Amino acid sequence: MDLQNLKNEKKIVGTKQTTRALKEDKVKVIFIAQDAEKHITKNVEELSKEKGIDIIYVESMKELGRACGIQVGAAVAGMLK
């Protein structure tokens, strides 16, 4: 699983939406931008580890946003089941 896969899959972008989807067991992989502020990504990271969801770290928010097809950076994204 890598960033290229994210472009062609159903996805959810943003911390709040991703957290909700994680709690509802709708996510198969999480992507987290390494340059995002930790207080923003911390809960998603912890919840993913609790649920045994793979986390893929992306170099930048800009790169993650581009992979999600949006014009702005993204701190967190999830690939839906």
C-alpha positions as a printed NumPy array, in Angstrom:
array([[  0.   ,   0.   ,   0.   ],
       [  1.397,   3.391,  -0.894],
       [  0.431,   6.929,  -1.741],
       [ -0.287,   6.018,  -5.39 ],
       [ -3.052,   3.659,  -4.227],
       [ -4.742,   6.508,  -2.383],
       [ -5.441,   8.355,  -5.646],
       [ -7.613,   5.544,  -6.989],
       [ -9.397,   4.451,  -3.818],
       [-12.307,   5.743,  -1.795],
       [-10.799,   7.982,   0.824],
       [-11.556,  10.314,   3.645],
       [ -9.503,  13.444,   4.308],
       [ -9.144,  15.45 ,   7.492],
       [ -8.642,  14.655,  11.139],
       [-12.284,  14.79 ,  12.264],
       [-13.649,  12.719,   9.383],
       [-10.831,  10.19 ,   9.617],
       [-11.272,   9.817,  13.385],
       [-15.004,   9.193,  12.92 ],
       [-14.369,   6.599,  10.205],
       [-11.754,   4.873,  12.404],
       [-14.215,   4.619,  15.294],
       [-16.773,   3.099,  12.896],
       [-14.202,   0.555,  11.583],
       [-14.453,   1.882,   8.029],
       [-10.716,   2.457,   7.42 ],
       [ -8.126,  -0.013,   6.126],
       [ -5.032,   2.239,   5.973],
       [ -4.142,   5.617,   7.477],
       [ -1.804,   8.183,   5.917],
       [ -0.203,  10.802,   8.167],
       [  1.923,  13.728,   6.994],
       [  5.2  ,  13.877,   8.906],
       [  5.267,  17.674,   8.858],
       [  1.796,  17.983,  10.411],
       [  1.6  ,  19.221,  13.971],
       [  1.615,  16.322,  16.445],
       [ -1.347,  17.615,  18.45 ],
       [ -3.425,  17.313,  15.267],
       [ -2.355,  13.79 ,  14.3  ],
       [ -1.843,  12.252,  17.755],
       [ -5.392,  10.938,  18.291],
       [ -5.63 ,   9.404,  14.816],
       [ -2.244,   7.761,  15.268],
       [ -3.16 ,   6.306,  18.685],
       [ -6.588,   5.087,  17.525],
       [ -5.039,   3.457,  14.452],
       [ -2.502,   1.603,  16.594],
       [ -5.239,   0.491,  19.012],
       [ -7.291,  -0.926,  16.16 ],
       [ -4.307,  -2.471,  14.359],
       [ -4.687,  -0.248,  11.289],
       [ -1.541,   0.234,   9.2  ],
       [ -0.105,   3.749,   9.216],
       [  1.839,   5.085,   6.254],
       [  3.845,   8.22 ,   6.907],
       [  4.038,  10.727,   4.064],
       [  6.791,  13.326,   3.852],
       [  4.575,  16.42 ,   3.686],
       [  1.033,  17.71 ,   4.038],
       [  1.304,  19.14 ,   0.525],
       [  2.176,  15.722,  -0.918],
       [ -0.69 ,  14.045,   0.965],
       [ -3.168,  16.711,  -0.143],
       [ -2.087,  16.286,  -3.767],
       [ -2.535,  12.504,  -3.507],
       [ -6.063,  13.112,  -2.189],
       [ -6.848,  15.371,  -5.131],
       [ -7.193,  18.561,  -3.119],
       [ -5.45 ,  21.903,  -3.605],
       [ -4.369,  22.277,   0.031],
       [ -2.262,  20.225,   2.401],
       [ -3.715,  17.379,   4.428],
       [ -2.453,  16.244,   7.822],
       [ -4.357,  12.941,   7.822],
       [ -6.185,  10.794,   5.273],
       [ -7.674,   7.344,   5.394],
       [ -8.322,   4.742,   2.73 ],
       [-11.804,   3.329,   3.211],
       [-12.611,  -0.384,   3.236]])
